[in-house]
Amino acid sequence: MDGAQWHLLKHTLTNAGPNPLGSSLQNELTRQLRLDQDKQHRSFSWKLLRTLKSVFHATQYQGDTAITISPFFKNAGRGTETIWGEEIASPQPMVINWPGLTDKDKTELISTLSTTDNWILLTHPLGAKNKSQPPLKESQRIARADGKCSRH
């Protein structure tokens, strides 16, 4: 693990709540290993995430684990759980890695996604019979591309 990544994890997980660093890190590692086993999961490349952050002025990221989340987002979380950053009352522009969320996390986010339009949702191809339909009725597909944009 790179020194900068360790420093970020140490600072983030130490301040994240009542769990000690070792316990928090183990929970994140267990979650990451489970995500890595899931064929539908993608951790998108930092190059893609930086571009989305810049274009959409995103300050928040939803999905993944503290181990793989890009450190250049001001806030990061999963559903209503904050991984780092401040609790902000008004919804911030957000990048969402849909496959990086559990069903519970997705359910917690749906009300925010239904009432705001300042988010971009990243997902894997949705299958042959559902290629053009995003997973939420409030969303519109703005791009679809073939190629490698994940770390897998």
N, CA and C atoms as an extended XYZ file, in Angstrom:
456
Properties=species:S:1:pos:R:3:atomname:S:1:resname:S:1:resid:I:1 pbc="F F F"
N         0.849       -1.156        0.000 N   MET     1
C         0.000        0.000        0.000 CA  MET     1
C         0.909        1.238        0.000 C   MET     1
N         0.648        2.178       -0.898 N   ASP     2
C         1.438        3.398       -0.985 CA  ASP     2
C         1.308        4.217        0.295 C   ASP     2
N         2.345        5.000        0.599 N   GLY     3
C         2.339        5.832        1.797 CA  GLY     3
C         1.178        6.811        1.830 C   GLY     3
N         0.887        7.442        0.695 N   ALA     4
C        -0.210        8.417        0.643 CA  ALA     4
C        -1.549        7.724        0.863 C   ALA     4
N        -1.712        6.537        0.296 N   GLN     5
C        -2.958        5.792        0.472 CA  GLN     5
C        -3.116        5.385        1.936 C   GLN     5
N        -2.026        4.930        2.566 N   TRP     6
C        -2.084        4.554        3.977 CA  TRP     6
C        -2.435        5.771        4.833 C   TRP     6
N        -1.809        6.913        4.561 N   HIS     7
C        -2.089        8.132        5.320 CA  HIS     7
C        -3.564        8.507        5.202 C   HIS     7
N        -4.113        8.439        4.000 N   LEU     8
C        -5.529        8.757        3.792 CA  LEU     8
C        -6.423        7.788        4.569 C   LEU     8
N        -6.152        6.500        4.471 N   LEU     9
C        -6.956        5.511        5.192 CA  LEU     9
C        -6.854        5.716        6.697 C   LEU     9
N        -5.652        5.947        7.180 N   LYS    10
C        -5.449        6.131        8.623 CA  LYS    10
C        -6.238        7.331        9.112 C   LYS    10
N        -6.150        8.440        8.395 N   HIS    11
C        -6.870        9.650        8.784 CA  HIS    11
C        -8.378        9.451        8.648 C   HIS    11
N        -8.809        8.871        7.560 N   THR    12
C       -10.238        8.682        7.283 CA  THR    12
C       -10.878        7.722        8.266 C   THR    12
N       -10.304        6.550        8.415 N   LEU    13
C       -10.924        5.523        9.245 CA  LEU    13
C       -10.777        5.808       10.738 C   LEU    13
N        -9.755        6.548       11.136 N   THR    14
C        -9.601        6.910       12.540 CA  THR    14
C       -10.686        7.894       12.948 C   THR    14
N       -11.054        8.790       12.038 N   ASN    15
C       -12.033        9.816       12.351 CA  ASN    15
C       -13.453        9.422       11.962 C   ASN    15
N       -13.644        8.246       11.413 N   ALA    16
C       -14.939        7.863       10.868 CA  ALA    16
C       -15.957        7.463       11.920 C   ALA    16
N       -15.531        7.088       13.090 N   GLY    17
C       -16.513        6.683       14.076 CA  GLY    17
C       -15.866        5.979       15.250 C   GLY    17
N       -16.666        5.237       16.007 N   PRO    18
C       -16.177        4.624       17.236 CA  PRO    18
C       -15.272        3.409       17.022 C   PRO    18
N       -15.270        2.833       15.838 N   ASN    19
C       -14.438        1.651       15.592 CA  ASN    19
C       -12.966        2.019       15.553 C   ASN    19
N       -12.114        1.197       16.169 N   PRO    20
C       -10.678        1.454       16.066 CA  PRO    20
C       -10.201        1.234       14.631 C   PRO    20
N        -9.046        1.794       14.309 N   LEU    21
C        -8.506        1.742       12.950 CA  LEU    21
C        -8.438        0.318       12.414 C   LEU    21
N        -7.917       -0.616       13.193 N   GLY    22
C        -7.775       -1.996       12.724 CA  GLY    22
C        -9.106       -2.619       12.369 C   GLY    22
N       -10.118       -2.389       13.178 N   SER    23
C       -11.450       -2.936       12.926 CA  SER    23
C       -12.064       -2.315       11.675 C   SER    23
N       -11.944       -0.996       11.553 N   SER    24
C       -12.484       -0.303       10.376 CA  SER    24
C       -11.791       -0.766        9.104 C   SER    24
N       -10.471       -0.874        9.158 N   LEU    25
C        -9.714       -1.308        7.994 CA  LEU    25
C       -10.087       -2.743        7.617 C   LEU    25
N       -10.261       -3.604        8.609 N   GLN    26
C       -10.657       -4.990        8.338 CA  GLN    26
C       -12.045       -5.032        7.700 C   GLN    26
N       -12.983       -4.225        8.181 N   ASN    27
C       -14.327       -4.168        7.599 CA  ASN    27
C       -14.263       -3.719        6.139 C   ASN    27
N       -13.458       -2.697        5.854 N   GLU    28
C       -13.328       -2.205        4.481 CA  GLU    28
C       -12.663       -3.249        3.590 C   GLU    28
N       -11.653       -3.926        4.114 N   LEU    29
C       -10.965       -4.965        3.342 CA  LEU    29
C       -11.914       -6.128        3.041 C   LEU    29
N       -12.694       -6.544        4.024 N   THR    30
C       -13.669       -7.622        3.817 CA  THR    30
C       -14.682       -7.226        2.760 C   THR    30
N       -15.159       -5.992        2.843 N   ARG    31
C       -16.131       -5.505        1.854 CA  ARG    31
C       -15.495       -5.466        0.457 C   ARG    31
N       -14.233       -5.011        0.364 N   GLN    32
C       -13.551       -4.930       -0.928 CA  GLN    32
C       -13.354       -6.317       -1.527 C   GLN    32
N       -12.969       -7.273       -0.711 N   LEU    33
C       -12.794       -8.638       -1.212 CA  LEU    33
C       -14.118       -9.202       -1.722 C   LEU    33
N       -15.209       -8.894       -1.044 N   ARG    34
C       -16.534       -9.344       -1.497 CA  ARG    34
C       -16.891       -8.677       -2.829 C   ARG    34
N       -16.611       -7.375       -2.955 N   LEU    35
C       -16.886       -6.673       -4.211 CA  LEU    35
C       -16.039       -7.232       -5.352 C   LEU    35
N       -14.783       -7.551       -5.058 N   ASP    36
C       -13.889       -8.081       -6.090 CA  ASP    36
C       -14.358       -9.444       -6.608 C   ASP    36
N       -15.102      -10.191       -5.825 N   GLN    37
C       -15.639      -11.477       -6.253 CA  GLN    37
C       -16.872      -11.326       -7.137 C   GLN    37
N       -17.512      -10.161       -7.079 N   ASP    38
C       -18.750       -9.902       -7.817 CA  ASP    38
C       -18.415       -9.532       -9.267 C   ASP    38
N       -18.897      -10.323      -10.215 N   LYS    39
C       -18.608      -10.090      -11.637 CA  LYS    39
C       -19.219       -8.782      -12.149 C   LYS    39
N       -20.267       -8.278      -11.487 N   GLN    40
C       -20.930       -7.043      -11.916 CA  GLN    40
C       -20.275       -5.787      -11.342 C   GLN    40
N       -19.363       -5.938      -10.410 N   HIS    41
C       -18.749       -4.774       -9.765 CA  HIS    41
C       -17.620       -4.184      -10.599 C   HIS    41
N       -17.531       -2.876      -10.604 N   ARG    42
C       -16.434       -2.165      -11.257 CA  ARG    42
C       -15.945       -1.066      -10.330 C   ARG    42
N       -14.645       -0.975      -10.155 N   SER    43
C       -14.028        0.189       -9.526 CA  SER    43
C       -13.454        0.988      -10.682 C   SER    43
N       -14.037        2.118      -10.965 N   PHE    44
C       -13.657        2.888      -12.146 CA  PHE    44
C       -12.304        3.560      -11.966 C   PHE    44
N       -11.607        3.742      -13.076 N   SER    45
C       -10.259        4.303      -13.036 CA  SER    45
C       -10.281        5.735      -12.525 C   SER    45
N        -9.194        6.129      -11.878 N   TRP    46
C        -9.097        7.492      -11.351 CA  TRP    46
C        -9.119        8.509      -12.482 C   TRP    46
N        -8.592        8.139      -13.635 N   LYS    47
C        -8.611        9.058      -14.781 CA  LYS    47
C       -10.050        9.391      -15.166 C   LYS    47
N       -10.897        8.379      -15.256 N   LEU    48
C       -12.309        8.599      -15.563 CA  LEU    48
C       -12.979        9.419      -14.455 C   LEU    48
N       -12.728        9.063      -13.202 N   LEU    49
C       -13.351        9.777      -12.086 CA  LEU    49
C       -12.912       11.235      -12.006 C   LEU    49
N       -11.631       11.496      -12.276 N   ARG    50
C       -11.151       12.892      -12.298 CA  ARG    50
C       -11.864       13.694      -13.385 C   ARG    50
N       -12.037       13.068      -14.537 N   THR    51
C       -12.726       13.741      -15.641 CA  THR    51
C       -14.167       14.052      -15.257 C   THR    51
N       -14.874       13.085      -14.695 N   LEU    52
C       -16.254       13.306      -14.267 CA  LEU    52
C       -16.338       14.369      -13.183 C   LEU    52
N       -15.410       14.336      -12.246 N   LYS    53
C       -15.380       15.337      -11.172 CA  LYS    53
C       -15.230       16.726      -11.758 C   LYS    53
N       -14.350       16.864      -12.709 N   SER    54
C       -14.093       18.154      -13.328 CA  SER    54
C       -15.281       18.640      -14.166 C   SER    54
N       -15.807       17.782      -15.007 N   VAL    55
C       -16.896       18.163      -15.909 CA  VAL    55
C       -18.173       18.493      -15.135 C   VAL    55
N       -18.508       17.689      -14.130 N   PHE    56
C       -19.757       17.865      -13.395 CA  PHE    56
C       -19.581       18.621      -12.084 C   PHE    56
N       -18.349       19.070      -11.794 N   HIS    57
C       -18.052       19.800      -10.553 CA  HIS    57
C       -18.490       18.996       -9.336 C   HIS    57
N       -18.302       17.694       -9.398 N   ALA    58
C       -18.725       16.800       -8.321 CA  ALA    58
C       -17.820       16.958       -7.104 C   ALA    58
N       -18.438       16.995       -5.943 N   THR    59
C       -17.695       17.057       -4.686 CA  THR    59
C       -17.887       15.796       -3.862 C   THR    59
N       -18.822       14.950       -4.258 N   GLN    60
C       -19.158       13.768       -3.479 CA  GLN    60
C       -19.076       12.520       -4.347 C   GLN    60
N       -18.651       11.407       -3.714 N   TYR    61
C       -18.578       10.116       -4.383 CA  TYR    61
C       -19.346        9.101       -3.548 C   TYR    61
N       -20.123        8.262       -4.215 N   GLN    62
C       -20.886        7.213       -3.554 CA  GLN    62
C       -20.483        5.861       -4.139 C   GLN    62
N       -20.172        4.906       -3.268 N   GLY    63
C       -19.859        3.551       -3.708 CA  GLY    63
C       -18.471        3.120       -3.285 C   GLY    63
N       -18.157        1.866       -3.527 N   ASP    64
C       -16.846        1.283       -3.273 CA  ASP    64
C       -16.498        1.232       -1.786 C   ASP    64
N       -15.200        1.159       -1.515 N   THR    65
C       -14.704        1.096       -0.143 CA  THR    65
C       -13.664        2.190        0.055 C   THR    65
N       -13.306        2.442        1.303 N   ALA    66
C       -12.280        3.440        1.599 CA  ALA    66
C       -10.940        3.059        0.971 C   ALA    66
N       -10.773        1.786        0.649 N   ILE    67
C        -9.520        1.313        0.048 CA  ILE    67
C        -9.390        1.773       -1.404 C   ILE    67
N       -10.500        1.850       -2.140 N   THR    68
C       -10.422        2.164       -3.570 CA  THR    68
C       -11.009        3.523       -3.960 C   THR    68
N       -11.708        4.199       -3.062 N   ILE    69
C       -12.309        5.492       -3.416 CA  ILE    69
C       -11.212        6.503       -3.695 C   ILE    69
N       -11.399        7.274       -4.744 N   SER    70
C       -10.437        8.307       -5.112 CA  SER    70
C       -10.395        9.384       -4.036 C   SER    70
N        -9.203        9.782       -3.594 N   PRO    71
C        -9.091       10.750       -2.498 CA  PRO    71
C        -9.387       12.191       -2.898 C   PRO    71
N        -9.606       12.452       -4.176 N   PHE    72
C        -9.801       13.840       -4.593 CA  PHE    72
C       -11.243       14.313       -4.490 C   PHE    72
N       -12.147       13.491       -3.982 N   PHE    73
C       -13.514       13.938       -3.713 CA  PHE    73
C       -13.574       14.488       -2.289 C   PHE    73
N       -14.285       15.586       -2.108 N   LYS    74
C       -14.391       16.231       -0.800 CA  LYS    74
C       -15.152       15.348        0.192 C   LYS    74
N       -16.160       14.637       -0.281 N   ASN    75
C       -16.977       13.755        0.547 CA  ASN    75
C       -17.094       12.401       -0.130 C   ASN    75
N       -17.119       11.350        0.676 N   ALA    76
C       -17.306       10.001        0.143 CA  ALA    76
C       -18.205        9.229        1.091 C   ALA    76
N       -19.020        8.368        0.501 N   GLY    77
C       -19.915        7.578        1.334 CA  GLY    77
C       -20.556        6.449        0.582 C   GLY    77
N       -21.443        5.756        1.287 N   ARG    78
C       -22.246        4.680        0.726 CA  ARG    78
C       -23.631        4.819        1.336 C   ARG    78
N       -24.606        5.177        0.527 N   GLY    79
C       -25.955        5.385        1.054 CA  GLY    79
C       -25.944        6.535        2.050 C   GLY    79
N       -26.380        6.282        3.276 N   THR    80
C       -26.362        7.327        4.302 CA  THR    80
C       -25.089        7.295        5.141 C   THR    80
N       -24.200        6.335        4.889 N   GLU    81
C       -22.947        6.223        5.630 CA  GLU    81
C       -21.907        7.181        5.044 C   GLU    81
N       -21.276        7.965        5.906 N   THR    82
C       -20.194        8.848        5.483 CA  THR    82
C       -18.870        8.143        5.723 C   THR    82
N       -18.052        8.051        4.682 N   ILE    83
C       -16.724        7.465        4.830 CA  ILE    83
C       -15.737        8.573        5.192 C   ILE    83
N       -15.819        9.693        4.484 N   TRP    84
C       -15.074       10.879        4.887 CA  TRP    84
C       -15.799       12.113        4.394 C   TRP    84
N       -15.409       13.248        4.968 N   GLY    85
C       -16.014       14.518        4.600 CA  GLY    85
C       -17.045       14.958        5.625 C   GLY    85
N       -17.684       16.047        5.317 N   GLU    86
C       -18.641       16.649        6.232 CA  GLU    86
C       -20.066       16.304        5.816 C   GLU    86
N       -20.945       16.248        6.804 N   GLU    87
C       -22.374       16.112        6.521 CA  GLU    87
C       -22.858       17.466        5.998 C   GLU    87
N       -23.425       17.494        4.815 N   ILE    88
C       -23.908       18.730        4.215 CA  ILE    88
C       -25.398       18.560        3.949 C   ILE    88
N       -26.185       19.540        4.415 N   ALA    89
C       -27.646       19.429        4.318 CA  ALA    89
C       -28.132       19.386        2.869 C   ALA    89
N       -27.608       20.247        2.021 N   SER    90
C       -28.060       20.276        0.633 CA  SER    90
C       -27.279       19.252       -0.191 C   SER    90
N       -27.963       18.551       -1.086 N   PRO    91
C       -27.276       17.550       -1.919 CA  PRO    91
C       -26.187       18.193       -2.785 C   PRO    91
N       -25.029       17.587       -2.780 N   GLN    92
C       -23.890       18.063       -3.551 CA  GLN    92
C       -23.796       17.302       -4.871 C   GLN    92
N       -23.171       17.919       -5.899 N   PRO    93
C       -22.950       17.183       -7.145 CA  PRO    93
C       -22.182       15.893       -6.833 C   PRO    93
N       -22.677       14.782       -7.355 N   MET    94
C       -22.159       13.501       -6.923 CA  MET    94
C       -21.941       12.539       -8.078 C   MET    94
N       -20.879       11.748       -7.961 N   VAL    95
C       -20.599       10.637       -8.864 CA  VAL    95
C       -20.938        9.365       -8.090 C   VAL    95
N       -21.729        8.494       -8.703 N   ILE    96
C       -22.193        7.285       -8.023 CA  ILE    96
C       -21.735        6.052       -8.794 C   ILE    96
N       -21.014        5.187       -8.122 N   ASN    97
C       -20.650        3.891       -8.686 CA  ASN    97
C       -21.732        2.910       -8.232 C   ASN    97
N       -22.767        2.742       -9.043 N   TRP    98
C       -23.934        1.938       -8.688 CA  TRP    98
C       -23.579        0.504       -8.286 C   TRP    98
N       -22.710       -0.203       -9.046 N   PRO    99
C       -22.366       -1.573       -8.633 CA  PRO    99
C       -21.531       -1.616       -7.348 C   PRO    99
N       -20.992       -0.493       -6.912 N   GLY   100
C       -20.199       -0.440       -5.684 CA  GLY   100
C       -21.038       -0.218       -4.443 C   GLY   100
N       -22.363       -0.268       -4.597 N   LEU   101
C       -23.281       -0.078       -3.478 CA  LEU   101
C       -24.068       -1.359       -3.221 C   LEU   101
N       -24.397       -1.592       -1.963 N   THR   102
C       -25.274       -2.714       -1.628 CA  THR   102
C       -26.715       -2.310       -1.936 C   THR   102
N       -27.618       -3.274       -1.919 N   ASP   103
C       -29.037       -2.956       -2.133 CA  ASP   103
C       -29.536       -1.974       -1.080 C   ASP   103
N       -29.076       -2.123        0.142 N   LYS   104
C       -29.460       -1.197        1.224 CA  LYS   104
C       -28.959        0.214        0.908 C   LYS   104
N       -27.694        0.340        0.475 N   ASP   105
C       -27.135        1.651        0.116 CA  ASP   105
C       -27.941        2.289       -1.012 C   ASP   105
N       -28.280        1.496       -2.010 N   LYS   106
C       -29.049        1.996       -3.154 CA  LYS   106
C       -30.410        2.505       -2.715 C   LYS   106
N       -31.075        1.744       -1.855 N   THR   107
C       -32.383        2.150       -1.349 CA  THR   107
C       -32.285        3.477       -0.596 C   THR   107
N       -31.237        3.635        0.195 N   GLU   108
C       -31.043        4.875        0.955 CA  GLU   108
C       -30.798        6.071        0.035 C   GLU   108
N       -30.208        5.843       -1.121 N   LEU   109
C       -29.904        6.936       -2.056 CA  LEU   109
C       -31.071        7.325       -2.959 C   LEU   109
N       -32.004        6.428       -3.179 N   ILE   110
C       -33.046        6.659       -4.179 CA  ILE   110
C       -33.843        7.934       -3.920 C   ILE   110
N       -34.165        8.249       -2.659 N   SER   111
C       -34.932        9.479       -2.404 CA  SER   111
C       -34.149       10.717       -2.816 C   SER   111
N       -32.858       10.732       -2.547 N   THR   112
C       -32.023       11.870       -2.972 CA  THR   112
C       -31.955       11.945       -4.490 C   THR   112
N       -31.774       10.803       -5.133 N   LEU   113
C       -31.667       10.781       -6.588 CA  LEU   113
C       -32.987       11.180       -7.249 C   LEU   113
N       -34.095       10.872       -6.613 N   SER   114
C       -35.414       11.195       -7.171 CA  SER   114
C       -35.733       12.685       -7.088 C   SER   114
N       -35.102       13.379       -6.153 N   THR   115
C       -35.436       14.796       -5.940 CA  THR   115
C       -34.344       15.752       -6.395 C   THR   115
N       -33.254       15.222       -6.927 N   THR   116
C       -32.167       16.088       -7.399 CA  THR   116
C       -31.761       15.695       -8.808 C   THR   116
N       -30.992       16.558       -9.453 N   ASP   117
C       -30.511       16.232      -10.795 CA  ASP   117
C       -29.022       16.529      -10.943 C   ASP   117
N       -28.311       16.610       -9.821 N   ASN   118
C       -26.891       16.945       -9.880 CA  ASN   118
C       -26.018       15.734       -9.567 C   ASN   118
N       -26.293       14.637      -10.251 N   TRP   119
C       -25.531       13.421      -10.063 CA  TRP   119
C       -25.328       12.708      -11.390 C   TRP   119
N       -24.282       11.895      -11.405 N   ILE   120
C       -24.033       11.031      -12.555 CA  ILE   120
C       -23.844        9.625      -12.016 C   ILE   120
N       -24.516        8.684      -12.623 N   LEU   121
C       -24.516        7.308      -12.160 CA  LEU   121
C       -23.713        6.448      -13.130 C   LEU   121
N       -22.727        5.765      -12.610 N   LEU   122
C       -21.910        4.851      -13.409 CA  LEU   122
C       -22.388        3.437      -13.149 C   LEU   122
N       -22.588        2.679      -14.203 N   THR   123
C       -23.029        1.299      -14.046 CA  THR   123
C       -22.444        0.439      -15.159 C   THR   123
N       -22.498       -0.836      -14.965 N   HIS   124
C       -22.037       -1.783      -15.980 CA  HIS   124
C       -23.104       -1.892      -17.056 C   HIS   124
N       -22.789       -2.441      -18.214 N   PRO   125
C       -23.828       -2.647      -19.232 CA  PRO   125
C       -24.990       -3.433      -18.638 C   PRO   125
N       -26.184       -3.052      -19.012 N   LEU   126
C       -27.370       -3.583      -18.354 CA  LEU   126
C       -27.980       -4.806      -19.020 C   LEU   126
N       -27.331       -5.362      -20.002 N   GLY   127
C       -27.831       -6.590      -20.613 CA  GLY   127
C       -28.456       -6.363      -21.972 C   GLY   127
N       -28.565       -7.423      -22.737 N   ALA   128
C       -29.025       -7.345      -24.127 CA  ALA   128
C       -30.435       -6.785      -24.254 C   ALA   128
N       -31.359       -7.192      -23.390 N   LYS   129
C       -32.735       -6.726      -23.546 CA  LYS   129
C       -32.998       -5.400      -22.842 C   LYS   129
N       -32.015       -4.859      -22.144 N   ASN   130
C       -32.241       -3.639      -21.376 CA  ASN   130
C       -31.100       -2.637      -21.558 C   ASN   130
N       -30.453       -2.644      -22.713 N   LYS   131
C       -29.248       -1.858      -22.930 CA  LYS   131
C       -29.439       -0.359      -22.749 C   LYS   131
N       -30.585        0.178      -23.129 N   SER   132
C       -30.729        1.626      -23.091 CA  SER   132
C       -31.413        2.138      -21.837 C   SER   132
N       -31.897        1.264      -20.976 N   GLN   133
C       -32.655        1.703      -19.807 CA  GLN   133
C       -31.767        1.801      -18.565 C   GLN   133
N       -31.547        3.010      -18.048 N   PRO   134
C       -30.802        3.140      -16.796 CA  PRO   134
C       -31.604        2.525      -15.644 C   PRO   134
N       -30.939        2.216      -14.520 N   PRO   135
C       -31.618        1.536      -13.433 CA  PRO   135
C       -32.625        2.393      -12.654 C   PRO   135
N       -32.695        3.694      -12.903 N   LEU   136
C       -33.654        4.564      -12.231 CA  LEU   136
C       -34.458        5.327      -13.267 C   LEU   136
N       -35.741        5.483      -13.046 N   LYS   137
C       -36.561        6.197      -14.028 CA  LYS   137
C       -36.161        7.668      -14.146 C   LYS   137
N       -35.549        8.235      -13.082 N   GLU   138
C       -35.135        9.635      -13.101 CA  GLU   138
C       -33.878        9.865      -13.936 C   GLU   138
N       -33.192        8.795      -14.315 N   SER   139
C       -31.921        8.959      -15.020 CA  SER   139
C       -32.102        8.851      -16.524 C   SER   139
N       -31.142        9.419      -17.219 N   GLN   140
C       -31.075        9.320      -18.673 CA  GLN   140
C       -29.676        8.872      -19.030 C   GLN   140
N       -29.581        8.015      -20.009 N   ARG   141
C       -28.262        7.591      -20.446 CA  ARG   141
C       -27.685        8.700      -21.303 C   ARG   141
N       -26.520        9.210      -20.905 N   ILE   142
C       -25.875       10.256      -21.698 CA  ILE   142
C       -24.702        9.718      -22.488 C   ILE   142
N       -24.221        8.548      -22.119 N   ALA   143
C       -23.099        7.982      -22.871 CA  ALA   143
C       -23.024        6.486      -22.617 C   ALA   143
N       -22.560        5.812      -23.619 N   ARG   144
C       -22.265        4.390      -23.493 CA  ARG   144
C       -21.018        4.160      -24.321 C   ARG   144
N       -20.072        3.483      -23.738 N   ALA   145
C       -18.820        3.279      -24.453 CA  ALA   145
C       -18.297        1.880      -24.217 C   ALA   145
N       -17.644        1.357      -25.195 N   ASP   146
C       -16.941        0.103      -25.040 CA  ASP   146
C       -15.502        0.456      -24.747 C   ASP   146
N       -14.872       -0.378      -23.991 N   GLY   147
C       -13.474       -0.125      -23.660 CA  GLY   147
C       -13.236       -0.373      -22.182 C   GLY   147
N       -12.027       -0.124      -21.755 N   LYS   148
C       -11.642       -0.405      -20.378 CA  LYS   148
C       -11.566        0.897      -19.589 C   LYS   148
N       -12.462        1.040      -18.615 N   CYS   149
C       -12.425        2.232      -17.773 CA  CYS   149
C       -12.455        1.840      -16.312 C   CYS   149
N       -12.182        0.558      -16.021 N   SER   150
C       -12.162        0.111      -14.644 CA  SER   150
C       -10.803       -0.483      -14.335 C   SER   150
N       -10.592       -0.787      -13.069 N   ARG   151
C        -9.291       -1.332      -12.649 CA  ARG   151
C        -9.195       -2.833      -12.831 C   ARG   151
N       -10.267       -3.494      -13.320 N   HIS   152
C       -10.271       -4.952      -13.488 CA  HIS   152
C        -9.812       -5.329      -14.872 C   HIS   152
